[in-house]
Amino acid sequence: MEIGLAVGGAFLSSALNVLFDRLAPNGELLKMFQKRKNDVQLLKKLKLTLLGLQAVLSDAENKQASNPSVSEWLNELRHAVDSAENLIEQVNYEALKLKVEGKHHNLAETSNQQVSDLNLCLSDDFFLKIKEKLEDTIETLKDLQEQIGLLGLKEHFGSTKQETRTPSTSLVDDSDIFGRQKE
């Protein structure tokens, strides 16, 4: 059971890292939202909320085996992070689709900048749908963030559980194994 908990925690941690990479200041996702300032703010709010949750992730992973409420909280966090990932994947898919269709229809032959400037092509309806889902996901994440104190979770900015373990070593004298004498 403990191995499953560690794997689940590692998965959540890596999912957060992927989201942080995609929400990077110079990332493609932010470029696609540039013309929509309110949506850019939503992405920033998403990132800040995720950073706050990541700060207690290590403590939550350590406590989940002994506290069912923390385990349930982590499950809810996994679902919310999955939702955020799915939204970002939808935007990436739509952008890629438009890019391929644009090349197929030779719409962007005049300039490579027009091909990369996908925020001009993504429809308002698409962004409205994504914005609503993004707001819901952020609301869920904020609800989880409010529960941190109630669950007694503490922020850990340093090493994770796996990194704090003392490494175990075993020194074997190979002369004993192979029946040789040390020189």
VMD Tcl script that builds the backbone (N, CA, C; Angstrom):
set m [mol new atoms 549]
animate dup $m
set s [atomselect $m all]
$s set {name element resname resid chain x y z} {
  {N N MET 1 A 0.825 -1.191 0.000}
  {CA C MET 1 A 0.000 0.000 0.000}
  {C C MET 1 A 0.872 1.259 0.000}
  {N N GLU 2 A 1.959 1.251 0.778}
  {CA C GLU 2 A 2.818 2.425 0.878}
  {C C GLU 2 A 3.476 2.749 -0.458}
  {N N ILE 3 A 3.807 1.709 -1.237}
  {CA C ILE 3 A 4.403 1.936 -2.549}
  {C C ILE 3 A 3.395 2.627 -3.453}
  {N N GLY 4 A 2.134 2.190 -3.417}
  {CA C GLY 4 A 1.084 2.820 -4.215}
  {C C GLY 4 A 0.903 4.276 -3.854}
  {N N LEU 5 A 0.988 4.595 -2.563}
  {CA C LEU 5 A 0.861 5.982 -2.121}
  {C C LEU 5 A 2.017 6.816 -2.641}
  {N N ALA 6 A 3.223 6.258 -2.597}
  {CA C ALA 6 A 4.395 6.998 -3.082}
  {C C ALA 6 A 4.310 7.228 -4.585}
  {N N VAL 7 A 3.849 6.210 -5.322}
  {CA C VAL 7 A 3.713 6.346 -6.769}
  {C C VAL 7 A 2.661 7.402 -7.098}
  {N N GLY 8 A 1.524 7.365 -6.391}
  {CA C GLY 8 A 0.475 8.364 -6.602}
  {C C GLY 8 A 0.974 9.760 -6.326}
  {N N GLY 9 A 1.761 9.921 -5.268}
  {CA C GLY 9 A 2.327 11.220 -4.931}
  {C C GLY 9 A 3.321 11.686 -5.972}
  {N N ALA 10 A 4.132 10.769 -6.467}
  {CA C ALA 10 A 5.105 11.123 -7.504}
  {C C ALA 10 A 4.386 11.539 -8.778}
  {N N PHE 11 A 3.286 10.842 -9.091}
  {CA C PHE 11 A 2.505 11.198 -10.270}
  {C C PHE 11 A 1.932 12.599 -10.144}
  {N N LEU 12 A 1.379 12.921 -8.985}
  {CA C LEU 12 A 0.796 14.239 -8.764}
  {C C LEU 12 A 1.863 15.318 -8.826}
  {N N SER 13 A 3.002 15.054 -8.231}
  {CA C SER 13 A 4.099 16.013 -8.255}
  {C C SER 13 A 4.586 16.260 -9.685}
  {N N SER 14 A 4.713 15.201 -10.466}
  {CA C SER 14 A 5.172 15.386 -11.845}
  {C C SER 14 A 4.098 16.069 -12.689}
  {N N ALA 15 A 2.815 15.794 -12.414}
  {CA C ALA 15 A 1.731 16.467 -13.136}
  {C C ALA 15 A 1.769 17.969 -12.856}
  {N N LEU 16 A 2.035 18.334 -11.610}
  {CA C LEU 16 A 2.157 19.755 -11.266}
  {C C LEU 16 A 3.327 20.387 -11.995}
  {N N ASN 17 A 4.437 19.677 -12.069}
  {CA C ASN 17 A 5.612 20.215 -12.767}
  {C C ASN 17 A 5.327 20.428 -14.253}
  {N N VAL 18 A 4.579 19.518 -14.864}
  {CA C VAL 18 A 4.196 19.681 -16.277}
  {C C VAL 18 A 3.330 20.927 -16.431}
  {N N LEU 19 A 2.376 21.100 -15.520}
  {CA C LEU 19 A 1.522 22.291 -15.578}
  {C C LEU 19 A 2.342 23.566 -15.423}
  {N N PHE 20 A 3.297 23.560 -14.501}
  {CA C PHE 20 A 4.131 24.748 -14.311}
  {C C PHE 20 A 4.939 25.054 -15.570}
  {N N ASP 21 A 5.429 24.011 -16.228}
  {CA C ASP 21 A 6.165 24.224 -17.477}
  {C C ASP 21 A 5.271 24.862 -18.538}
  {N N ARG 22 A 4.042 24.378 -18.623}
  {CA C ARG 22 A 3.123 24.904 -19.638}
  {C C ARG 22 A 2.630 26.305 -19.304}
  {N N LEU 23 A 2.658 26.652 -18.023}
  {CA C LEU 23 A 2.220 27.987 -17.606}
  {C C LEU 23 A 3.390 28.962 -17.492}
  {N N ALA 24 A 4.541 28.576 -18.021}
  {CA C ALA 24 A 5.735 29.417 -17.961}
  {C C ALA 24 A 5.474 30.754 -18.655}
  {N N PRO 25 A 6.120 31.826 -18.159}
  {CA C PRO 25 A 5.888 33.163 -18.713}
  {C C PRO 25 A 6.114 33.273 -20.221}
  {N N ASN 26 A 7.060 32.547 -20.754}
  {CA C ASN 26 A 7.332 32.612 -22.193}
  {C C ASN 26 A 6.780 31.410 -22.945}
  {N N GLY 27 A 5.905 30.648 -22.298}
  {CA C GLY 27 A 5.362 29.439 -22.908}
  {C C GLY 27 A 4.324 29.722 -23.971}
  {N N GLU 28 A 4.081 28.732 -24.797}
  {CA C GLU 28 A 3.122 28.845 -25.888}
  {C C GLU 28 A 1.707 29.119 -25.381}
  {N N LEU 29 A 1.337 28.493 -24.274}
  {CA C LEU 29 A -0.023 28.659 -23.758}
  {C C LEU 29 A -0.302 30.119 -23.431}
  {N N LEU 30 A 0.626 30.755 -22.751}
  {CA C LEU 30 A 0.444 32.160 -22.392}
  {C C LEU 30 A 0.389 33.041 -23.642}
  {N N LYS 31 A 1.180 32.694 -24.647}
  {CA C LYS 31 A 1.154 33.459 -25.897}
  {C C LYS 31 A -0.212 33.378 -26.562}
  {N N MET 32 A -0.854 32.206 -26.458}
  {CA C MET 32 A -2.167 32.039 -27.077}
  {C C MET 32 A -3.237 32.881 -26.378}
  {N N PHE 33 A -2.988 33.222 -25.121}
  {CA C PHE 33 A -3.966 33.979 -24.352}
  {C C PHE 33 A -3.649 35.481 -24.318}
  {N N GLN 34 A -2.585 35.907 -24.967}
  {CA C GLN 34 A -2.110 37.289 -24.859}
  {C C GLN 34 A -3.165 38.344 -25.162}
  {N N LYS 35 A -3.974 38.129 -26.167}
  {CA C LYS 35 A -4.956 39.152 -26.541}
  {C C LYS 35 A -6.130 39.212 -25.580}
  {N N ARG 36 A -6.238 38.247 -24.710}
  {CA C ARG 36 A -7.342 38.191 -23.751}
  {C C ARG 36 A -6.758 38.340 -22.351}
  {N N LYS 37 A -6.603 39.581 -21.915}
  {CA C LYS 37 A -5.936 39.886 -20.641}
  {C C LYS 37 A -6.591 39.179 -19.456}
  {N N ASN 38 A -7.926 39.108 -19.427}
  {CA C ASN 38 A -8.603 38.447 -18.306}
  {C C ASN 38 A -8.271 36.965 -18.259}
  {N N ASP 39 A -8.141 36.349 -19.414}
  {CA C ASP 39 A -7.794 34.937 -19.455}
  {C C ASP 39 A -6.344 34.718 -19.038}
  {N N VAL 40 A -5.467 35.655 -19.378}
  {CA C VAL 40 A -4.080 35.578 -18.915}
  {C C VAL 40 A -4.059 35.636 -17.392}
  {N N GLN 41 A -4.893 36.489 -16.807}
  {CA C GLN 41 A -4.973 36.579 -15.346}
  {C C GLN 41 A -5.474 35.265 -14.751}
  {N N LEU 42 A -6.394 34.610 -15.437}
  {CA C LEU 42 A -6.874 33.308 -14.956}
  {C C LEU 42 A -5.741 32.285 -14.943}
  {N N LEU 43 A -4.919 32.305 -15.973}
  {CA C LEU 43 A -3.779 31.384 -16.014}
  {C C LEU 43 A -2.805 31.681 -14.877}
  {N N LYS 44 A -2.592 32.951 -14.593}
  {CA C LYS 44 A -1.708 33.319 -13.484}
  {C C LYS 44 A -2.309 32.897 -12.150}
  {N N LYS 45 A -3.626 33.062 -12.020}
  {CA C LYS 45 A -4.310 32.644 -10.797}
  {C C LYS 45 A -4.206 31.125 -10.633}
  {N N LEU 46 A -4.344 30.404 -11.724}
  {CA C LEU 46 A -4.194 28.950 -11.695}
  {C C LEU 46 A -2.805 28.572 -11.205}
  {N N LYS 47 A -1.793 29.229 -11.763}
  {CA C LYS 47 A -0.414 28.912 -11.386}
  {C C LYS 47 A -0.156 29.210 -9.906}
  {N N LEU 48 A -0.609 30.363 -9.429}
  {CA C LEU 48 A -0.391 30.715 -8.024}
  {C C LEU 48 A -1.107 29.754 -7.075}
  {N N THR 49 A -2.305 29.362 -7.440}
  {CA C THR 49 A -3.050 28.417 -6.612}
  {C C THR 49 A -2.344 27.068 -6.577}
  {N N LEU 50 A -1.871 26.610 -7.727}
  {CA C LEU 50 A -1.138 25.347 -7.781}
  {C C LEU 50 A 0.152 25.404 -6.972}
  {N N LEU 51 A 0.832 26.555 -7.007}
  {CA C LEU 51 A 2.055 26.709 -6.205}
  {C C LEU 51 A 1.748 26.579 -4.715}
  {N N GLY 52 A 0.641 27.178 -4.283}
  {CA C GLY 52 A 0.248 27.074 -2.879}
  {C C GLY 52 A -0.066 25.645 -2.473}
  {N N LEU 53 A -0.688 24.914 -3.356}
  {CA C LEU 53 A -1.018 23.519 -3.066}
  {C C LEU 53 A 0.225 22.634 -3.112}
  {N N GLN 54 A 1.124 22.929 -4.026}
  {CA C GLN 54 A 2.354 22.145 -4.126}
  {C C GLN 54 A 3.188 22.254 -2.846}
  {N N ALA 55 A 3.090 23.398 -2.172}
  {CA C ALA 55 A 3.879 23.624 -0.967}
  {C C ALA 55 A 3.528 22.647 0.151}
  {N N VAL 56 A 2.294 22.137 0.162}
  {CA C VAL 56 A 1.889 21.207 1.220}
  {C C VAL 56 A 1.815 19.767 0.721}
  {N N LEU 57 A 2.135 19.547 -0.542}
  {CA C LEU 57 A 2.008 18.225 -1.138}
  {C C LEU 57 A 2.838 17.171 -0.406}
  {N N SER 58 A 4.061 17.488 -0.090}
  {CA C SER 58 A 4.931 16.538 0.598}
  {C C SER 58 A 4.353 16.136 1.949}
  {N N ASP 59 A 3.873 17.113 2.711}
  {CA C ASP 59 A 3.284 16.824 4.013}
  {C C ASP 59 A 2.019 15.976 3.858}
  {N N ALA 60 A 1.211 16.286 2.872}
  {CA C ALA 60 A -0.012 15.518 2.633}
  {C C ALA 60 A 0.317 14.073 2.261}
  {N N GLU 61 A 1.333 13.883 1.440}
  {CA C GLU 61 A 1.730 12.530 1.053}
  {C C GLU 61 A 2.208 11.736 2.256}
  {N N ASN 62 A 2.909 12.402 3.176}
  {CA C ASN 62 A 3.381 11.728 4.385}
  {C C ASN 62 A 2.242 11.357 5.325}
  {N N LYS 63 A 1.185 12.141 5.342}
  {CA C LYS 63 A 0.087 11.941 6.298}
  {C C LYS 63 A -1.084 11.130 5.746}
  {N N GLN 64 A -1.127 10.893 4.457}
  {CA C GLN 64 A -2.296 10.262 3.859}
  {C C GLN 64 A -2.557 8.843 4.361}
  {N N ALA 65 A -1.515 8.088 4.690}
  {CA C ALA 65 A -1.701 6.716 5.151}
  {C C ALA 65 A -2.368 6.673 6.522}
  {N N SER 66 A -2.100 7.666 7.340}
  {CA C SER 66 A -2.650 7.672 8.692}
  {C C SER 66 A -3.892 8.545 8.843}
  {N N ASN 67 A -4.214 9.340 7.835}
  {CA C ASN 67 A -5.358 10.237 7.939}
  {C C ASN 67 A -6.227 10.114 6.674}
  {N N PRO 68 A -7.376 9.442 6.787}
  {CA C PRO 68 A -8.246 9.261 5.621}
  {C C PRO 68 A -8.717 10.586 5.003}
  {N N SER 69 A -8.865 11.613 5.813}
  {CA C SER 69 A -9.287 12.913 5.283}
  {C C SER 69 A -8.225 13.495 4.365}
  {N N VAL 70 A -6.973 13.342 4.735}
  {CA C VAL 70 A -5.874 13.820 3.892}
  {C C VAL 70 A -5.817 13.000 2.606}
  {N N SER 71 A -6.048 11.703 2.718}
  {CA C SER 71 A -6.066 10.841 1.540}
  {C C SER 71 A -7.171 11.274 0.572}
  {N N GLU 72 A -8.347 11.563 1.101}
  {CA C GLU 72 A -9.458 12.038 0.273}
  {C C GLU 72 A -9.128 13.394 -0.351}
  {N N TRP 73 A -8.486 14.276 0.420}
  {CA C TRP 73 A -8.076 15.594 -0.069}
  {C C TRP 73 A -7.111 15.439 -1.246}
  {N N LEU 74 A -6.166 14.513 -1.113}
  {CA C LEU 74 A -5.214 14.270 -2.200}
  {C C LEU 74 A -5.920 13.728 -3.448}
  {N N ASN 75 A -6.912 12.874 -3.253}
  {CA C ASN 75 A -7.683 12.381 -4.404}
  {C C ASN 75 A -8.399 13.522 -5.113}
  {N N GLU 76 A -8.996 14.416 -4.335}
  {CA C GLU 76 A -9.669 15.578 -4.923}
  {C C GLU 76 A -8.666 16.478 -5.646}
  {N N LEU 77 A -7.491 16.624 -5.068}
  {CA C LEU 77 A -6.444 17.428 -5.698}
  {C C LEU 77 A -6.023 16.795 -7.024}
  {N N ARG 78 A -5.877 15.466 -7.033}
  {CA C ARG 78 A -5.521 14.779 -8.276}
  {C C ARG 78 A -6.567 15.041 -9.363}
  {N N HIS 79 A -7.847 14.977 -8.989}
  {CA C HIS 79 A -8.909 15.221 -9.965}
  {C C HIS 79 A -8.853 16.658 -10.496}
  {N N ALA 80 A -8.612 17.612 -9.616}
  {CA C ALA 80 A -8.550 19.014 -10.029}
  {C C ALA 80 A -7.334 19.270 -10.927}
  {N N VAL 81 A -6.208 18.660 -10.591}
  {CA C VAL 81 A -5.005 18.810 -11.421}
  {C C VAL 81 A -5.241 18.155 -12.776}
  {N N ASP 82 A -5.908 17.008 -12.790}
  {CA C ASP 82 A -6.256 16.363 -14.064}
  {C C ASP 82 A -7.139 17.280 -14.908}
  {N N SER 83 A -8.094 17.942 -14.270}
  {CA C SER 83 A -8.967 18.880 -14.996}
  {C C SER 83 A -8.158 20.006 -15.616}
  {N N ALA 84 A -7.223 20.559 -14.846}
  {CA C ALA 84 A -6.380 21.641 -15.367}
  {C C ALA 84 A -5.542 21.139 -16.539}
  {N N GLU 85 A -4.978 19.943 -16.398}
  {CA C GLU 85 A -4.193 19.370 -17.500}
  {C C GLU 85 A -5.049 19.167 -18.743}
  {N N ASN 86 A -6.266 18.668 -18.544}
  {CA C ASN 86 A -7.165 18.433 -19.680}
  {C C ASN 86 A -7.514 19.728 -20.398}
  {N N LEU 87 A -7.734 20.793 -19.648}
  {CA C LEU 87 A -8.026 22.087 -20.265}
  {C C LEU 87 A -6.862 22.566 -21.115}
  {N N ILE 88 A -5.683 22.446 -20.567}
  {CA C ILE 88 A -4.497 22.892 -21.300}
  {C C ILE 88 A -4.295 22.027 -22.547}
  {N N GLU 89 A -4.565 20.734 -22.420}
  {CA C GLU 89 A -4.470 19.853 -23.587}
  {C C GLU 89 A -5.497 20.223 -24.651}
  {N N GLN 90 A -6.707 20.626 -24.233}
  {CA C GLN 90 A -7.723 21.060 -25.196}
  {C C GLN 90 A -7.254 22.285 -25.968}
  {N N VAL 91 A -6.653 23.237 -25.255}
  {CA C VAL 91 A -6.146 24.437 -25.917}
  {C C VAL 91 A -5.019 24.057 -26.877}
  {N N ASN 92 A -4.100 23.210 -26.417}
  {CA C ASN 92 A -2.994 22.788 -27.280}
  {C C ASN 92 A -3.501 22.047 -28.514}
  {N N TYR 93 A -4.495 21.181 -28.314}
  {CA C TYR 93 A -5.065 20.432 -29.437}
  {C C TYR 93 A -5.713 21.380 -30.448}
  {N N GLU 94 A -6.500 22.311 -29.944}
  {CA C GLU 94 A -7.179 23.262 -30.827}
  {C C GLU 94 A -6.161 24.096 -31.608}
  {N N ALA 95 A -5.113 24.535 -30.924}
  {CA C ALA 95 A -4.079 25.333 -31.585}
  {C C ALA 95 A -3.360 24.516 -32.655}
  {N N LEU 96 A -3.042 23.277 -32.331}
  {CA C LEU 96 A -2.368 22.408 -33.298}
  {C C LEU 96 A -3.269 22.134 -34.494}
  {N N LYS 97 A -4.541 21.900 -34.219}
  {CA C LYS 97 A -5.510 21.654 -35.284}
  {C C LYS 97 A -5.579 22.858 -36.229}
  {N N LEU 98 A -5.653 24.054 -35.658}
  {CA C LEU 98 A -5.712 25.259 -36.485}
  {C C LEU 98 A -4.420 25.459 -37.278}
  {N N LYS 99 A -3.317 25.123 -36.659}
  {CA C LYS 99 A -2.025 25.267 -37.333}
  {C C LYS 99 A -1.942 24.320 -38.533}
  {N N VAL 100 A -2.369 23.066 -38.328}
  {CA C VAL 100 A -2.343 22.084 -39.407}
  {C C VAL 100 A -3.326 22.477 -40.505}
  {N N GLU 101 A -4.536 22.882 -40.128}
  {CA C GLU 101 A -5.518 23.301 -41.118}
  {C C GLU 101 A -5.037 24.526 -41.878}
  {N N GLY 102 A -4.369 25.433 -41.187}
  {CA C GLY 102 A -3.832 26.624 -41.844}
  {C C GLY 102 A -2.774 26.273 -42.864}
  {N N LYS 103 A -1.897 25.328 -42.511}
  {CA C LYS 103 A -0.870 24.898 -43.468}
  {C C LYS 103 A -1.511 24.149 -44.626}
  {N N HIS 104 A -2.513 23.345 -44.312}
  {CA C HIS 104 A -3.180 22.562 -45.353}
  {C C HIS 104 A -3.882 23.476 -46.356}
  {N N HIS 105 A -4.489 24.548 -45.842}
  {CA C HIS 105 A -5.209 25.473 -46.713}
  {C C HIS 105 A -4.329 26.629 -47.205}
  {N N ASN 106 A -3.021 26.553 -46.888}
  {CA C ASN 106 A -2.072 27.581 -47.288}
  {C C ASN 106 A -2.500 28.980 -46.841}
  {N N LEU 107 A -3.084 29.059 -45.660}
  {CA C LEU 107 A -3.531 30.349 -45.149}
  {C C LEU 107 A -2.383 31.188 -44.591}
  {N N ALA 108 A -1.292 30.542 -44.257}
  {CA C ALA 108 A -0.226 31.264 -43.563}
  {C C ALA 108 A 1.071 31.281 -44.363}
  {N N GLU 109 A 0.969 31.317 -45.665}
  {CA C GLU 109 A 2.173 31.289 -46.489}
  {C C GLU 109 A 2.981 32.570 -46.392}
  {N N THR 110 A 2.351 33.681 -46.071}
  {CA C THR 110 A 3.054 34.952 -46.119}
  {C C THR 110 A 4.025 35.136 -44.963}
  {N N SER 111 A 3.724 34.566 -43.804}
  {CA C SER 111 A 4.586 34.840 -42.660}
  {C C SER 111 A 4.538 33.717 -41.641}
  {N N ASN 112 A 5.709 33.324 -41.147}
  {CA C ASN 112 A 5.760 32.342 -40.073}
  {C C ASN 112 A 5.160 32.899 -38.795}
  {N N GLN 113 A 5.236 34.213 -38.612}
  {CA C GLN 113 A 4.663 34.849 -37.421}
  {C C GLN 113 A 3.161 34.604 -37.352}
  {N N GLN 114 A 2.488 34.644 -38.504}
  {CA C GLN 114 A 1.047 34.399 -38.520}
  {C C GLN 114 A 0.723 32.973 -38.097}
  {N N VAL 115 A 1.584 32.023 -38.436}
  {CA C VAL 115 A 1.365 30.637 -38.037}
  {C C VAL 115 A 1.502 30.505 -36.522}
  {N N SER 116 A 2.498 31.158 -35.940}
  {CA C SER 116 A 2.728 31.020 -34.504}
  {C C SER 116 A 1.796 31.903 -33.678}
  {N N ASP 117 A 1.190 32.897 -34.285}
  {CA C ASP 117 A 0.309 33.809 -33.553}
  {C C ASP 117 A -1.113 33.245 -33.524}
  {N N LEU 118 A -1.260 32.105 -32.853}
  {CA C LEU 118 A -2.520 31.375 -32.886}
  {C C LEU 118 A -3.645 32.068 -32.139}
  {N N ASN 119 A -3.319 33.009 -31.260}
  {CA C ASN 119 A -4.399 33.665 -30.525}
  {C C ASN 119 A -5.312 34.456 -31.459}
  {N N LEU 120 A -4.831 34.762 -32.652}
  {CA C LEU 120 A -5.679 35.446 -33.621}
  {C C LEU 120 A -6.697 34.484 -34.234}
  {N N CYS 121 A -6.409 33.183 -34.197}
  {CA C CYS 121 A -7.245 32.196 -34.861}
  {C C CYS 121 A -8.231 31.503 -33.925}
  {N N LEU 122 A -7.884 31.340 -32.668}
  {CA C LEU 122 A -8.754 30.617 -31.752}
  {C C LEU 122 A -10.037 31.404 -31.539}
  {N N SER 123 A -11.155 30.736 -31.678}
  {CA C SER 123 A -12.448 31.416 -31.651}
  {C C SER 123 A -12.830 31.899 -30.258}
  {N N ASP 124 A -13.661 32.924 -30.231}
  {CA C ASP 124 A -14.166 33.448 -28.968}
  {C C ASP 124 A -15.023 32.409 -28.245}
  {N N ASP 125 A -15.789 31.637 -29.007}
  {CA C ASP 125 A -16.613 30.578 -28.401}
  {C C ASP 125 A -15.742 29.550 -27.693}
  {N N PHE 126 A -14.648 29.177 -28.347}
  {CA C PHE 126 A -13.720 28.218 -27.744}
  {C C PHE 126 A -13.160 28.778 -26.442}
  {N N PHE 127 A -12.700 30.025 -26.471}
  {CA C PHE 127 A -12.140 30.622 -25.269}
  {C C PHE 127 A -13.177 30.787 -24.162}
  {N N LEU 128 A -14.411 31.087 -24.523}
  {CA C LEU 128 A -15.465 31.221 -23.522}
  {C C LEU 128 A -15.698 29.886 -22.815}
  {N N LYS 129 A -15.736 28.817 -23.589}
  {CA C LYS 129 A -15.920 27.479 -23.017}
  {C C LYS 129 A -14.743 27.114 -22.107}
  {N N ILE 130 A -13.532 27.368 -22.568}
  {CA C ILE 130 A -12.331 27.069 -21.784}
  {C C ILE 130 A -12.302 27.937 -20.524}
  {N N LYS 131 A -12.669 29.208 -20.677}
  {CA C LYS 131 A -12.647 30.124 -19.537}
  {C C LYS 131 A -13.584 29.641 -18.434}
  {N N GLU 132 A -14.780 29.200 -18.783}
  {CA C GLU 132 A -15.722 28.702 -17.787}
  {C C GLU 132 A -15.173 27.484 -17.059}
  {N N LYS 133 A -14.603 26.566 -17.816}
  {CA C LYS 133 A -14.012 25.364 -17.209}
  {C C LYS 133 A -12.816 25.723 -16.340}
  {N N LEU 134 A -12.011 26.670 -16.801}
  {CA C LEU 134 A -10.844 27.114 -16.050}
  {C C LEU 134 A -11.261 27.762 -14.730}
  {N N GLU 135 A -12.296 28.582 -14.776}
  {CA C GLU 135 A -12.802 29.207 -13.549}
  {C C GLU 135 A -13.304 28.160 -12.561}
  {N N ASP 136 A -13.996 27.139 -13.054}
  {CA C ASP 136 A -14.477 26.058 -12.191}
  {C C ASP 136 A -13.309 25.300 -11.558}
  {N N THR 137 A -12.293 25.019 -12.352}
  {CA C THR 137 A -11.123 24.299 -11.849}
  {C C THR 137 A -10.401 25.129 -10.788}
  {N N ILE 138 A -10.235 26.410 -11.046}
  {CA C ILE 138 A -9.574 27.284 -10.071}
  {C C ILE 138 A -10.385 27.341 -8.784}
  {N N GLU 139 A -11.703 27.402 -8.896}
  {CA C GLU 139 A -12.577 27.421 -7.712}
  {C C GLU 139 A -12.388 26.152 -6.887}
  {N N THR 140 A -12.334 25.015 -7.542}
  {CA C THR 140 A -12.110 23.743 -6.853}
  {C C THR 140 A -10.752 23.744 -6.160}
  {N N LEU 141 A -9.728 24.208 -6.859}
  {CA C LEU 141 A -8.384 24.259 -6.279}
  {C C LEU 141 A -8.344 25.202 -5.075}
  {N N LYS 142 A -9.032 26.326 -5.161}
  {CA C LYS 142 A -9.079 27.267 -4.044}
  {C C LYS 142 A -9.805 26.655 -2.846}
  {N N ASP 143 A -10.874 25.894 -3.097}
  {CA C ASP 143 A -11.563 25.181 -2.012}
  {C C ASP 143 A -10.612 24.203 -1.322}
  {N N LEU 144 A -9.824 23.492 -2.120}
  {CA C LEU 144 A -8.835 22.570 -1.551}
  {C C LEU 144 A -7.781 23.328 -0.756}
  {N N GLN 145 A -7.398 24.488 -1.250}
  {CA C GLN 145 A -6.403 25.303 -0.563}
  {C C GLN 145 A -6.928 25.768 0.800}
  {N N GLU 146 A -8.221 26.070 0.872}
  {CA C GLU 146 A -8.810 26.509 2.139}
  {C C GLU 146 A -8.837 25.397 3.180}
  {N N GLN 147 A -8.813 24.157 2.757}
  {CA C GLN 147 A -8.861 23.019 3.670}
  {C C GLN 147 A -7.497 22.658 4.246}
  {N N ILE 148 A -6.447 23.265 3.748}
  {CA C ILE 148 A -5.091 22.931 4.190}
  {C C ILE 148 A -4.955 23.070 5.700}
  {N N GLY 149 A -5.385 24.187 6.246}
  {CA C GLY 149 A -5.276 24.420 7.688}
  {C C GLY 149 A -6.117 23.455 8.491}
  {N N LEU 150 A -7.318 23.153 8.005}
  {CA C LEU 150 A -8.210 22.224 8.711}
  {C C LEU 150 A -7.612 20.818 8.791}
  {N N LEU 151 A -6.843 20.449 7.784}
  {CA C LEU 151 A -6.226 19.123 7.748}
  {C C LEU 151 A -4.884 19.087 8.482}
  {N N GLY 152 A -4.423 20.248 8.930}
  {CA C GLY 152 A -3.145 20.315 9.653}
  {C C GLY 152 A -1.937 20.113 8.757}
  {N N LEU 153 A -2.063 20.463 7.498}
  {CA C LEU 153 A -0.941 20.300 6.570}
  {C C LEU 153 A -0.001 21.493 6.673}
  {N N LYS 154 A 1.266 21.209 6.572}
  {CA C LYS 154 A 2.301 22.240 6.690}
  {C C LYS 154 A 3.040 22.382 5.374}
  {N N GLU 155 A 3.526 23.584 5.133}
  {CA C GLU 155 A 4.291 23.848 3.917}
  {C C GLU 155 A 5.697 23.295 4.042}
  {N N HIS 156 A 6.135 22.648 2.990}
  {CA C HIS 156 A 7.502 22.136 2.898}
  {C C HIS 156 A 8.053 22.579 1.559}
  {N N PHE 157 A 9.020 23.456 1.596}
  {CA C PHE 157 A 9.594 23.960 0.345}
  {C C PHE 157 A 10.885 23.260 -0.017}
  {N N GLY 158 A 11.419 22.478 0.910}
  {CA C GLY 158 A 12.705 21.822 0.670}
  {C C GLY 158 A 12.537 20.494 -0.016}
  {N N SER 159 A 13.143 19.501 0.561}
  {CA C SER 159 A 13.165 18.184 -0.057}
  {C C SER 159 A 11.881 17.419 0.226}
  {N N THR 160 A 11.638 16.441 -0.626}
  {CA C THR 160 A 10.467 15.592 -0.459}
  {C C THR 160 A 10.821 14.396 0.400}
  {N N LYS 161 A 9.815 13.608 0.705}
  {CA C LYS 161 A 9.977 12.437 1.563}
  {C C LYS 161 A 11.074 11.509 1.043}
  {N N GLN 162 A 11.073 11.256 -0.255}
  {CA C GLN 162 A 12.053 10.342 -0.817}
  {C C GLN 162 A 13.469 10.897 -0.700}
  {N N GLU 163 A 13.610 12.208 -0.817}
  {CA C GLU 163 A 14.941 12.805 -0.792}
  {C C GLU 163 A 15.520 12.877 0.616}
  {N N THR 164 A 14.675 12.802 1.635}
  {CA C THR 164 A 15.167 12.950 2.993}
  {C C THR 164 A 15.599 11.633 3.602}
  {N N ARG 165 A 15.348 10.539 2.926}
  {CA C ARG 165 A 15.763 9.250 3.455}
  {C C ARG 165 A 17.272 9.140 3.451}
  {N N THR 166 A 17.797 8.523 4.493}
  {CA C THR 166 A 19.222 8.271 4.550}
  {C C THR 166 A 19.534 7.102 3.636}
  {N N PRO 167 A 20.468 7.283 2.724}
  {CA C PRO 167 A 20.760 6.187 1.804}
  {C C PRO 167 A 21.373 5.011 2.552}
  {N N SER 168 A 20.967 3.819 2.177}
  {CA C SER 168 A 21.549 2.640 2.800}
  {C C SER 168 A 22.580 2.074 1.834}
  {N N THR 169 A 23.685 1.648 2.381}
  {CA C THR 169 A 24.729 1.068 1.540}
  {C C THR 169 A 25.140 -0.261 2.134}
  {N N SER 170 A 25.650 -1.073 1.296}
  {CA C SER 170 A 26.140 -2.363 1.733}
  {C C SER 170 A 27.499 -2.558 1.092}
  {N N LEU 171 A 28.499 -2.647 1.904}
  {CA C LEU 171 A 29.841 -2.865 1.386}
  {C C LEU 171 A 30.176 -4.342 1.507}
  {N N VAL 172 A 30.542 -4.914 0.402}
  {CA C VAL 172 A 30.881 -6.334 0.381}
  {C C VAL 172 A 32.315 -6.453 -0.086}
  {N N ASP 173 A 33.051 -7.224 0.646}
  {CA C ASP 173 A 34.428 -7.487 0.258}
  {C C ASP 173 A 34.391 -8.550 -0.827}
  {N N ASP 174 A 34.734 -8.164 -2.067}
  {CA C ASP 174 A 34.611 -9.091 -3.188}
  {C C ASP 174 A 35.566 -10.274 -3.077}
  {N N SER 175 A 36.581 -10.189 -2.246}
  {CA C SER 175 A 37.478 -11.329 -2.095}
  {C C SER 175 A 36.756 -12.467 -1.384}
  {N N ASP 176 A 35.798 -12.147 -0.517}
  {CA C ASP 176 A 35.030 -13.188 0.155}
  {C C ASP 176 A 34.105 -13.894 -0.838}
  {N N ILE 177 A 33.553 -13.140 -1.758}
  {CA C ILE 177 A 32.604 -13.692 -2.711}
  {C C ILE 177 A 33.289 -14.627 -3.687}
  {N N PHE 178 A 34.425 -14.233 -4.187}
  {CA C PHE 178 A 35.084 -15.003 -5.235}
  {C C PHE 178 A 36.194 -15.894 -4.691}
  {N N GLY 179 A 36.320 -15.921 -3.385}
  {CA C GLY 179 A 37.314 -16.809 -2.777}
  {C C GLY 179 A 38.733 -16.373 -3.037}
  {N N ARG 180 A 38.949 -15.095 -3.364}
  {CA C ARG 180 A 40.287 -14.602 -3.622}
  {C C ARG 180 A 40.835 -13.954 -2.376}
  {N N GLN 181 A 42.092 -13.891 -2.305}
  {CA C GLN 181 A 42.765 -13.214 -1.220}
  {C C GLN 181 A 43.029 -11.785 -1.633}
  {N N LYS 182 A 42.898 -10.878 -0.662}
  {CA C LYS 182 A 43.237 -9.484 -0.951}
  {C C LYS 182 A 44.727 -9.349 -1.104}
  {N N GLU 183 A 45.136 -8.539 -2.039}
  {CA C GLU 183 A 46.567 -8.338 -2.254}
  {C C GLU 183 A 47.088 -7.241 -1.402}
}
mol reanalyze $m
mol bondsrecalc $m
mol representation Tube
mol addrep $m
